[in-house]
Amino acid sequence: MTVKEMYDRILPLFEKLTSLTRLQLPVEERDPRLAHVGRLPRGTLFSCFHEKHLAEATELFEILFAANDFDDFIKLATQARNIVNEGLFVYVLSVAVVHRDDCRGITLPPIQEVFPDRFVPAETINLAIKESKNHPDIDIEVEIQQTGNIMEPEYKLAYFREDIATNAHHWYWHVVYPANWDEGLTGKVKDRKGELFYYMHQQMCARYDCERLSNGLNRMIPFHNFEEKLEGYAPHLTSLVSGLHYASRPTGFSLRDLPDVDVQDMERWRERILEAIDLQHVHAADGSELALDEANGANILGTLIEASSSSPNKAFYGSLHNWGHVMMARMHDPDGRFQENPGVMSDTSTSLRDPIFYRWHRFVDNIFQQYKATLHQYTKEQLSFAGIKILSTQVNAKQANVVTTYLKEDRLDLSHGINFGTGHKVYVKYHHLEHEPFSLIINVENNTGAAKHATLRVFLGPKYDELGNRLAPDEQRRLMIELDKFHKELAPGKNVINRNAAESNVTLSHTYTFDELRSGEGGPADANEYCSCGWPEHMLLPKGTHKGMEYELFVMATDYTQDNPDGANVKTTCADAVSYCGAKDQKYPDLKPMGFPFDRPVSARTAEELLTENMSLTDVLIKYVG
């Protein structure tokens, strides 16, 4: 069967899901394997953070994953589409397509086209429905509506929080790394999944703080007190599967007990996790102690806090991260007496819109930082690469070491996700942040007399804080954004490396639309297949300011033969964005701690005290030209 034929059978399963009725396939007409799914009602907003929702999703995934062959898989998925909750179905089908061997080479359709109502304000969708009814004989394009105004300081960051591709990235990451992953059942390893959970979200927080500084705001105050009154938020989204709005959060609400979990449970779990960090070991469910050491500590802590299926003791350490999301989404109607929809925090494809997402994840990140503080600081020997010297680094753009950012127009096709009753296209026009094309010119000297394999690590961080003071290295390290990490063979003598920003291994090069996939323009069906996971390329850089915001570009070379777990010539699957998304079914292609060398506290007072010959620090200006 060709990839095109496979797309012809898979893509319709993802279309027009917002129009499904509540009529279900009777039990007697179902495949017996699907007899017990369909517990979560249609129209309910599915959350992979909610234990009961996740339990049913895991059950359905196991059925789809175990299907005998591709035909059997499609048959089961087609029936499940007529039985189970809409959001649960898309999540499980996506996880199955990404992980089944007979679906290799298949790229998932963009979630923003499957459920556009999660990404586009209700006012805009309402306008699109009206326009398509009034003009059924032509293609329609409407402009996206704004969701706030300057009375709310956070409105300045709407371009970041509401960016369509950024929210889609978060959804895809949780598809590639499902919380209830069972390595025994699937035979596929999610290497360092707990640590990657920490690092990907830590990077989101760093990016968010860089955007705050770009807009004249203070760095965020982490969530830290389970009794605190939270800021308000209104998402302006309406779920088309339920007809209800995603709930707003009035100012002054705090976390409330839910039927499944109490605020006191959350406090207890936090204290137990912090105690484990202080004791430097975790109590496993079998009574043994697992050391929170340099090699595995971050990974074990990640499985505890996210409460994934790898958690060594879920009964004792609970599910701090996941229930936090659910609690914040349900504080307006905690016991469900008003049958309100939850807020956006319950869904991986919408939670980035809410400012509390970043404050919650900075709270989670602070727990990891507490663990990192128990480890020794990196020594000069650990940071050095003998015989390798970075002579200079330059950002090659229209003007050297100056990169401009601006707003670029784009459009989203609504007609695959919403049934407008017309054969014509309906688009939403919107703007997103973009940067001019640029590349890095890195001059490296290899004085070892032999060829050396190097890992080049590239980070960007703001130079000054909100008051204009020079950031101390220990403050700056938590704002460092990973821009790229790549392998290069260095010949003896001088080497000039030219690396295009579009090649970055944190970003997704392209999002394939329904129409592109249907026409056969999807990702390549080979070992380097395309996995839809990665930070959007247009959001690689922070916005900067009109006069130019000063950043520091950090470049470091380390020994690739010591960094790579599988040697120098292993081909990485889904190599588009390995820093955030790992390598599919393979070892994470870097043995160093994620975020190295900025993952641990430093006592140095100036950057110069930290630098070794294999590092460089370059001043870069980011100018926003509007």
Wavefront OBJ file of the C-alpha trace (Angstrom):
o trace
v 0.000 0.000 0.000
v 1.398 3.407 -0.944
v 1.687 6.262 1.560
v -0.874 8.173 -0.536
v -3.381 5.307 -0.170
v -2.741 5.240 3.582
v -3.442 8.985 3.813
v -6.684 8.490 1.888
v -7.867 6.170 4.664
v -6.437 7.986 7.708
v -7.187 11.654 6.943
v -11.017 11.319 6.827
v -10.901 10.015 10.414
v -9.608 13.433 11.508
v -12.134 15.553 9.573
v -15.387 17.273 10.635
v -15.159 15.928 14.189
v -16.880 19.041 15.554
v -20.039 17.963 13.669
v -20.379 14.430 15.046
v -23.713 13.635 16.645
v -24.091 11.873 19.963
v -25.494 8.764 18.303
v -23.182 5.921 19.208
v -22.613 2.566 17.601
v -24.703 0.029 19.579
v -22.599 -2.459 21.571
v -23.906 -5.427 19.561
v -22.628 -3.830 16.304
v -19.163 -3.083 17.633
v -16.014 -5.098 17.348
v -15.889 -6.987 20.686
v -12.539 -5.327 21.473
v -14.338 -1.953 21.684
v -17.124 -3.177 23.973
v -15.990 -1.191 27.014
v -14.842 2.128 25.527
v -17.028 5.205 25.234
v -17.418 5.984 28.949
v -16.481 9.672 28.606
v -19.578 11.281 27.014
v -19.396 13.040 23.646
v -19.221 16.808 23.992
v -17.186 16.608 27.219
v -13.822 18.338 26.987
v -11.218 15.579 27.140
v -8.117 16.189 29.259
v -5.046 13.960 29.203
v -4.237 15.464 32.637
v -7.410 13.961 34.160
v -6.844 10.451 35.585
v -10.205 8.976 34.509
v -9.992 10.456 31.005
v -6.418 9.216 30.640
v -7.377 5.725 31.822
v -9.959 5.361 29.016
v -7.542 6.868 26.480
v -4.884 4.342 27.511
v -7.393 1.499 27.140
v -8.341 2.593 23.607
v -4.706 3.133 22.628
v -3.830 -0.406 23.687
v -6.652 -1.741 21.472
v -5.585 0.334 18.435
v -1.888 -0.345 18.948
v -2.520 -4.093 19.124
v -4.583 -4.179 15.881
v -3.468 -7.078 13.666
v -2.511 -5.001 10.627
v -3.197 -1.652 8.965
v -6.640 -2.721 7.677
v -7.647 -3.928 11.140
v -6.323 -0.687 12.654
v -8.425 1.446 10.274
v -11.512 -0.692 10.932
v -11.154 -0.290 14.722
v -10.389 3.429 14.439
v -13.430 4.000 12.189
v -15.692 2.301 14.712
v -14.085 4.139 17.645
v -14.781 7.443 15.873
v -18.498 6.623 16.129
v -18.313 5.606 19.777
v -15.859 7.589 21.888
v -15.452 11.208 22.953
v -14.222 13.436 20.109
v -11.137 14.862 21.848
v -10.189 11.499 23.326
v -10.480 9.913 19.872
v -8.138 12.408 18.185
v -5.583 12.143 20.995
v -5.538 8.322 20.942
v -5.602 8.030 17.141
v -2.665 10.479 16.956
v -0.632 8.550 19.540
v -1.355 5.297 17.665
v -0.407 6.701 14.227
v 2.856 8.132 15.605
v 3.848 4.815 17.203
v 2.520 1.985 14.987
v 5.220 0.520 12.734
v 2.796 0.166 9.801
v 2.104 3.938 9.979
v 5.728 4.949 9.528
v 6.049 7.846 7.134
v 2.555 9.126 7.956
v 2.468 12.747 9.144
v -0.374 13.774 11.422
v -2.694 16.502 10.101
v -2.279 19.749 12.058
v -4.375 19.802 15.220
v -5.245 23.448 14.454
v -7.098 22.233 11.336
v -8.688 19.268 13.164
v -10.070 21.406 16.039
v -9.780 25.059 14.927
v -12.140 26.072 17.757
v -9.258 25.444 20.194
v -7.073 28.016 18.441
v -9.406 30.665 17.000
v -11.628 32.967 19.107
v -15.347 32.168 19.167
v -16.165 35.598 17.686
v -14.033 34.812 14.627
v -15.553 31.366 14.090
v -19.040 32.834 14.437
v -18.172 35.447 11.798
v -16.785 32.728 9.495
v -20.024 30.704 9.815
v -22.123 33.772 8.948
v -19.938 34.740 5.978
v -19.957 31.199 4.544
v -23.772 31.064 4.815
v -24.156 34.433 3.111
v -21.645 33.567 0.350
v -21.851 29.772 -0.149
v -20.519 29.981 -3.719
v -17.055 31.451 -2.999
v -14.046 30.891 -0.718
v -14.243 32.986 2.456
v -11.485 34.686 4.458
v -12.136 36.456 7.775
v -9.752 38.294 10.097
v -9.020 36.959 13.564
v -10.526 38.948 16.451
v -8.472 40.276 19.350
v -9.141 38.761 22.766
v -8.334 41.687 25.073
v -6.936 45.196 25.304
v -4.134 47.183 26.934
v -6.006 47.555 30.227
v -4.577 44.106 30.987
v -0.726 44.127 30.891
v -0.667 40.446 29.853
v -2.397 41.488 26.621
v 1.022 42.609 25.373
v 1.979 38.930 25.273
v -1.110 37.640 23.462
v 0.977 37.193 20.269
v 3.067 34.631 22.171
v 0.484 32.883 24.364
v -2.104 32.600 21.575
v 0.319 31.690 18.793
v -1.353 28.848 16.905
v 1.784 26.845 16.118
v 3.169 27.191 19.663
v -0.009 25.754 21.170
v 0.025 22.984 18.553
v 3.625 22.155 19.523
v 2.586 21.589 23.131
v -0.219 19.247 22.023
v 2.107 17.250 19.746
v 4.755 16.915 22.462
v 2.226 15.223 24.740
v 1.254 12.930 21.824
v 4.889 11.892 21.300
v 5.371 11.542 25.090
v 2.049 10.258 26.495
v 1.876 10.231 30.313
v 0.694 6.596 30.411
v 3.344 5.184 28.083
v 3.860 1.437 28.574
v 7.266 0.321 27.292
v 6.402 -3.320 28.068
v 3.332 -3.263 25.820
v 4.796 -1.235 22.953
v 8.416 -2.356 23.046
v 9.355 1.277 22.367
v 11.546 3.167 24.823
v 10.908 6.814 25.734
v 14.470 7.575 26.783
v 14.796 10.202 29.564
v 11.111 11.088 29.222
v 10.916 12.553 32.739
v 13.919 14.811 32.162
v 12.563 15.900 28.771
v 9.244 16.801 30.440
v 11.214 19.111 32.754
v 13.450 20.585 30.065
v 10.852 21.322 27.371
v 8.638 23.163 29.883
v 11.637 24.938 31.454
v 12.513 26.287 28.017
v 8.935 27.529 27.545
v 9.241 29.474 30.814
v 12.593 30.943 29.747
v 11.070 32.029 26.436
v 8.068 33.550 28.182
v 10.267 35.615 30.507
v 12.322 36.813 27.520
v 9.067 37.949 25.874
v 8.038 39.724 29.100
v 11.337 41.613 29.172
v 10.872 42.446 25.459
v 7.536 44.091 26.357
v 8.704 46.098 29.366
v 7.195 43.689 31.920
v 8.822 42.119 34.974
v 9.770 38.480 34.920
v 6.860 36.378 36.128
v 6.219 35.563 39.775
v 6.035 31.761 40.101
v 2.919 30.141 41.504
v 4.009 29.186 45.019
v 1.087 29.257 47.426
v -1.870 26.877 47.143
v -4.088 29.434 48.898
v -3.147 32.439 46.749
v -5.747 34.395 44.819
v -5.007 34.141 41.118
v -5.226 36.671 38.303
v -8.233 36.491 36.008
v -8.233 35.236 32.436
v -10.791 35.016 29.600
v -9.870 32.734 26.663
v -12.660 33.740 24.209
v -12.893 30.147 22.987
v -16.064 28.107 22.510
v -15.939 24.351 22.125
v -17.923 23.270 19.066
v -18.241 19.700 20.364
v -20.079 20.878 23.506
v -21.459 24.293 22.500
v -20.102 25.664 25.800
v -17.424 28.309 26.307
v -14.058 27.375 27.742
v -14.515 28.852 31.206
v -13.121 32.239 32.174
v -11.404 32.680 35.530
v -12.575 35.720 37.514
v -9.824 37.606 39.357
v -9.346 36.531 42.967
v -10.236 32.827 42.694
v -7.961 30.247 44.306
v -7.609 26.469 44.020
v -10.574 24.485 45.362
v -11.077 20.825 46.284
v -12.360 18.644 43.433
v -14.304 15.377 43.782
v -11.149 13.436 42.795
v -8.435 15.421 44.593
v -8.069 17.939 47.443
v -5.826 20.988 47.686
v -4.378 19.294 50.756
v -3.329 16.344 48.564
v -1.389 18.748 46.356
v 0.394 20.272 49.356
v 1.212 16.827 50.716
v 2.650 15.645 47.380
v 4.787 18.774 47.079
v 6.209 18.265 50.592
v 7.005 14.609 49.870
v 8.799 15.504 46.631
v 10.797 18.272 48.352
v 11.701 15.851 51.162
v 12.932 13.339 48.573
v 15.188 16.067 47.122
v 16.557 16.883 50.596
v 17.177 13.186 51.338
v 18.538 12.721 47.786
v 16.456 9.588 47.267
v 12.916 8.526 46.416
v 10.906 5.835 48.217
v 9.904 3.342 45.521
v 6.617 1.430 45.769
v 8.491 -1.823 46.497
v 10.162 -0.310 49.566
v 13.549 0.290 47.952
v 15.265 3.671 47.704
v 16.141 5.236 44.344
v 18.988 7.737 44.469
v 18.380 11.168 42.959
v 21.909 11.164 41.552
v 23.538 13.064 38.695
v 22.814 10.327 36.156
v 19.089 9.697 36.750
v 17.846 12.214 39.319
v 16.212 14.652 36.879
v 14.517 11.828 34.986
v 13.134 10.183 38.161
v 11.917 13.557 39.440
v 10.196 14.249 36.107
v 8.282 10.958 36.255
v 7.216 11.755 39.849
v 6.036 15.304 39.188
v 4.240 14.597 35.910
v 3.034 11.338 37.455
v 3.643 9.337 34.312
v 3.315 5.557 34.232
v 7.071 5.407 34.971
v 6.602 7.029 38.392
v 8.334 4.791 40.961
v 5.633 5.459 43.569
v 2.483 7.190 42.294
v 0.461 6.276 45.401
v 2.900 8.160 47.642
v 4.101 11.054 45.450
v 0.787 11.603 43.663
v 0.204 13.554 40.467
v 1.251 17.117 41.252
v 1.624 18.522 37.732
v -1.425 16.936 36.104
v -3.904 17.650 38.889
v -2.553 21.213 39.077
v -3.660 21.723 35.477
v -7.111 20.247 36.189
v -7.597 22.240 39.414
v -6.744 25.518 37.709
v -9.191 24.698 34.922
v -12.036 23.885 37.338
v -11.815 26.414 40.171
v -14.934 28.250 38.872
v -17.101 25.097 39.179
v -15.097 22.637 41.304
v -17.845 20.122 42.098
v -19.496 20.359 38.665
v -22.845 21.578 39.985
v -23.211 24.091 37.122
v -21.997 21.649 34.458
v -19.606 24.266 33.130
v -16.767 23.513 30.729
v -13.312 23.628 32.322
v -10.892 26.421 31.443
v -8.087 26.141 28.908
v -5.588 24.719 31.431
v -7.209 21.269 31.128
v -6.106 20.779 27.502
v -2.570 20.543 26.097
v -3.655 22.361 22.914
v -5.080 25.386 24.766
v -3.251 25.699 28.105
v -0.430 27.921 26.797
v -2.987 30.697 26.240
v -3.427 31.214 29.997
v -0.738 33.272 31.838
v -1.101 30.917 34.823
v 0.389 28.105 32.673
v 3.826 29.746 32.818
v 3.590 30.601 36.521
v 2.556 26.996 37.259
v 5.431 25.606 35.228
v 7.911 27.976 36.850
v 6.673 26.537 40.182
v 7.338 23.033 38.796
v 10.714 24.164 37.442
v 11.682 25.587 40.841
v 11.317 22.092 42.304
v 13.750 20.782 39.683
v 16.113 23.671 40.414
v 16.060 22.706 44.081
v 17.270 19.248 43.024
v 19.898 20.732 40.676
v 21.254 22.758 43.621
v 22.125 19.476 45.407
v 24.585 18.612 42.587
v 28.130 19.977 42.451
v 28.830 22.874 40.117
v 30.522 22.020 36.827
v 34.317 22.057 37.021
v 36.595 23.633 34.406
v 37.511 20.084 33.317
v 33.845 19.178 32.714
v 33.321 22.356 30.696
v 36.530 22.250 28.632
v 37.310 20.524 25.326
v 41.099 20.169 25.159
v 42.671 21.590 22.025
v 39.462 23.182 20.709
v 39.152 26.957 20.720
v 36.209 29.067 19.506
v 37.845 32.155 18.024
v 34.666 34.117 17.231
v 30.944 33.864 16.546
v 28.889 36.199 14.397
v 25.190 36.386 13.543
v 25.035 36.838 9.798
v 21.902 38.865 8.938
v 21.322 42.046 6.910
v 23.360 43.767 9.614
v 25.998 41.770 11.507
v 24.864 40.713 15.010
v 21.511 42.500 14.589
v 18.377 40.452 13.851
v 15.006 42.033 13.127
v 11.635 40.555 14.057
v 8.232 41.522 12.711
v 4.614 40.344 12.417
v 3.869 38.180 9.406
v 0.449 37.441 7.921
v -0.684 33.827 7.683
v -3.964 31.960 7.346
v -5.606 28.853 8.775
v -8.020 26.600 6.901
v -11.143 25.990 9.022
v -13.026 23.839 6.538
v -11.513 20.449 7.508
v -12.513 20.804 11.137
v -15.858 22.599 10.824
v -18.729 21.634 8.519
v -19.804 24.921 6.894
v -22.216 23.164 4.515
v -20.306 24.383 1.486
v -17.630 22.860 -0.733
v -15.642 26.093 -0.617
v -12.742 26.970 1.645
v -13.099 29.079 4.783
v -9.919 30.710 6.092
v -8.937 32.818 9.075
v -6.267 35.447 8.491
v -3.952 36.104 11.464
v -0.467 37.429 12.240
v 2.419 35.726 14.005
v 5.886 36.788 15.104
v 8.619 36.135 12.535
v 12.344 36.879 12.246
v 14.472 37.744 9.244
v 16.595 34.885 7.840
v 19.981 34.613 9.555
v 22.846 32.211 10.040
v 25.681 31.737 12.514
v 29.329 31.986 11.429
v 31.451 30.158 14.010
v 35.249 30.210 13.714
v 36.797 27.248 15.523
v 40.456 26.293 15.858
v 41.387 22.620 16.302
v 44.882 22.412 17.786
v 44.852 18.652 18.482
v 46.556 17.702 15.220
v 43.741 15.297 14.300
v 40.127 15.532 13.157
v 37.697 15.934 16.081
v 33.945 15.378 16.288
v 32.292 18.248 18.170
v 28.812 19.054 19.466
v 28.057 22.758 18.995
v 25.639 24.078 21.630
v 23.991 27.441 20.947
v 22.019 29.477 23.521
v 20.621 33.004 23.648
v 19.838 34.976 26.794
v 18.971 38.570 27.764
v 21.870 40.668 29.016
v 19.909 42.932 31.383
v 16.996 42.546 33.802
v 13.780 44.586 33.919
v 15.581 47.470 35.720
v 18.444 47.595 33.232
v 20.902 45.867 35.576
v 23.423 43.356 34.177
v 22.086 39.878 34.907
v 24.374 37.767 37.083
v 25.284 34.420 35.473
v 23.166 32.419 37.940
v 20.085 34.528 37.103
v 20.810 34.637 33.394
v 21.238 30.863 33.032
v 17.516 30.265 33.735
v 16.602 32.656 30.903
v 18.918 30.982 28.386
v 17.007 29.723 25.331
v 18.488 26.807 23.420
v 18.641 27.910 19.772
v 20.458 24.934 18.299
v 22.655 21.902 18.954
v 24.434 20.094 16.138
v 27.325 17.788 15.276
v 30.342 18.962 13.260
v 33.597 17.294 12.330
v 36.495 19.718 12.875
v 39.541 19.353 10.652
v 42.966 20.167 12.162
v 43.626 23.917 12.097
v 41.012 26.611 11.501
v 37.385 25.756 10.668
v 34.592 28.088 9.578
v 31.112 26.749 10.384
v 28.115 28.343 8.670
v 24.856 27.191 10.263
v 21.519 28.456 8.960
v 18.920 29.235 11.645
v 16.341 27.266 9.639
v 18.360 24.097 10.416
v 17.886 24.526 14.186
v 17.275 21.261 15.979
v 14.666 22.717 18.329
v 12.321 23.890 15.590
v 9.834 22.311 13.213
v 10.713 23.226 9.647
v 7.191 23.021 8.212
v 3.649 22.140 9.251
v 1.956 20.045 6.563
v -1.687 20.957 5.996
v -4.534 18.542 5.239
v -4.421 19.595 1.587
v -0.657 19.027 1.299
v -0.915 15.592 2.917
v -3.821 14.592 0.669
v -1.914 15.620 -2.434
v 1.054 13.474 -1.397
v 3.311 16.276 -0.165
v 3.656 14.861 3.353
v 6.865 14.027 5.193
v 9.234 11.433 3.692
v 8.478 7.769 4.382
v 11.997 6.818 5.436
v 14.146 6.470 8.563
v 14.277 10.256 8.923
v 10.495 10.475 9.003
v 8.670 13.599 10.036
v 7.048 13.592 13.472
v 5.129 16.898 13.687
v 6.839 17.679 17.005
v 8.977 20.782 17.494
v 8.968 24.448 18.418
v 7.660 26.625 15.546
v 10.489 28.026 13.435
v 8.935 31.503 13.367
v 9.147 31.665 17.193
v 12.848 30.780 17.410
v 13.764 34.279 18.631
v 12.136 36.558 21.227
v 10.414 39.685 19.927
v 13.020 42.220 21.095
v 12.262 45.952 21.211
v 11.931 48.793 18.724
v 15.261 50.330 19.732
v 16.899 46.893 19.941
v 17.126 44.596 22.967
v 20.554 43.358 24.001
v 21.053 39.603 24.171
v 24.121 37.423 24.550
v 24.720 34.538 22.161
v 26.583 31.679 23.823
v 28.296 29.005 21.736
v 30.097 25.996 23.210
v 31.899 23.044 21.642
v 31.966 19.710 23.496
v 33.371 16.284 22.595
v 30.751 14.554 20.427
v 32.298 11.098 20.975
v 31.528 11.494 24.693
v 28.136 13.186 24.115
v 26.480 10.714 21.747
v 25.214 7.450 23.292
v 25.287 5.524 19.990
v 28.468 6.699 18.309
v 28.991 9.143 15.468
v 27.175 7.503 12.561
v 23.737 6.591 13.913
v 20.867 8.001 11.841
v 18.330 9.735 14.059
v 14.617 9.171 13.437
v 12.481 12.327 13.543
v 15.583 14.503 13.664
v 13.727 17.753 13.028
v 13.606 18.900 16.654
v 15.514 16.401 18.790
v 16.378 18.850 21.575
v 12.692 19.162 22.559
v 11.274 15.947 21.136
v 14.083 13.402 21.423
v 14.757 10.750 18.792
v 11.833 8.445 18.072
v 12.275 4.976 19.644
v 15.976 5.706 20.213
v 18.273 6.957 22.951
v 18.202 10.732 23.488
v 21.111 11.733 21.229
v 23.105 13.568 23.913
v 24.441 12.103 27.166
v 24.904 15.505 28.802
v 22.156 16.780 31.124
v 19.473 18.635 29.150
v 20.245 22.349 29.167
v 23.958 21.761 29.795
v 25.893 23.841 30.861
v 23.079 26.076 32.198
v 21.174 23.390 34.095
v 23.081 23.835 37.386
v 23.692 26.807 39.705
v 26.931 28.746 39.267
v 28.804 30.857 41.804
v 30.692 32.956 39.235
v 29.905 36.667 39.442
v 30.733 37.472 35.820
v 30.428 35.610 32.520
v 34.182 35.936 31.988
v 34.839 33.804 35.100
v 32.825 31.000 33.498
v 34.173 30.984 29.951
v 36.687 28.408 28.784
v 38.485 28.345 25.401
v 35.791 26.166 23.818
v 33.098 28.811 24.488
v 32.266 32.231 23.088
v 29.901 35.011 24.155
v 28.720 37.524 21.544
v 26.511 40.593 21.962
v 23.451 40.436 19.698
v 20.702 43.015 19.194
v 17.108 41.956 18.456
v 15.038 44.731 16.893
v 11.275 44.549 16.507
v 10.183 46.478 13.410
v 6.444 45.782 13.715
l 1 2 3 4 5 6 7 8 9 10 11 12 13 14 15 16 17 18 19 20 21 22 23 24 25 26 27 28 29 30 31 32 33 34 35 36 37 38 39 40 41 42 43 44 45 46 47 48 49 50 51 52 53 54 55 56 57 58 59 60 61 62 63 64 65 66 67 68 69 70 71 72 73 74 75 76 77 78 79 80 81 82 83 84 85 86 87 88 89 90 91 92 93 94 95 96 97 98 99 100 101 102 103 104 105 106 107 108 109 110 111 112 113 114 115 116 117 118 119 120 121 122 123 124 125 126 127 128 129 130 131 132 133 134 135 136 137 138 139 140 141 142 143 144 145 146 147 148 149 150 151 152 153 154 155 156 157 158 159 160 161 162 163 164 165 166 167 168 169 170 171 172 173 174 175 176 177 178 179 180 181 182 183 184 185 186 187 188 189 190 191 192 193 194 195 196 197 198 199 200 201 202 203 204 205 206 207 208 209 210 211 212 213 214 215 216 217 218 219 220 221 222 223 224 225 226 227 228 229 230 231 232 233 234 235 236 237 238 239 240 241 242 243 244 245 246 247 248 249 250 251 252 253 254 255 256 257 258 259 260 261 262 263 264 265 266 267 268 269 270 271 272 273 274 275 276 277 278 279 280 281 282 283 284 285 286 287 288 289 290 291 292 293 294 295 296 297 298 299 300 301 302 303 304 305 306 307 308 309 310 311 312 313 314 315 316 317 318 319 320 321 322 323 324 325 326 327 328 329 330 331 332 333 334 335 336 337 338 339 340 341 342 343 344 345 346 347 348 349 350 351 352 353 354 355 356 357 358 359 360 361 362 363 364 365 366 367 368 369 370 371 372 373 374 375 376 377 378 379 380 381 382 383 384 385 386 387 388 389 390 391 392 393 394 395 396 397 398 399 400 401 402 403 404 405 406 407 408 409 410 411 412 413 414 415 416 417 418 419 420 421 422 423 424 425 426 427 428 429 430 431 432 433 434 435 436 437 438 439 440 441 442 443 444 445 446 447 448 449 450 451 452 453 454 455 456 457 458 459 460 461 462 463 464 465 466 467 468 469 470 471 472 473 474 475 476 477 478 479 480 481 482 483 484 485 486 487 488 489 490 491 492 493 494 495 496 497 498 499 500 501 502 503 504 505 506 507 508 509 510 511 512 513 514 515 516 517 518 519 520 521 522 523 524 525 526 527 528 529 530 531 532 533 534 535 536 537 538 539 540 541 542 543 544 545 546 547 548 549 550 551 552 553 554 555 556 557 558 559 560 561 562 563 564 565 566 567 568 569 570 571 572 573 574 575 576 577 578 579 580 581 582 583 584 585 586 587 588 589 590 591 592 593 594 595 596 597 598 599 600 601 602 603 604 605 606 607 608 609 610 611 612 613 614 615 616 617 618 619 620 621 622 623 624 625 626
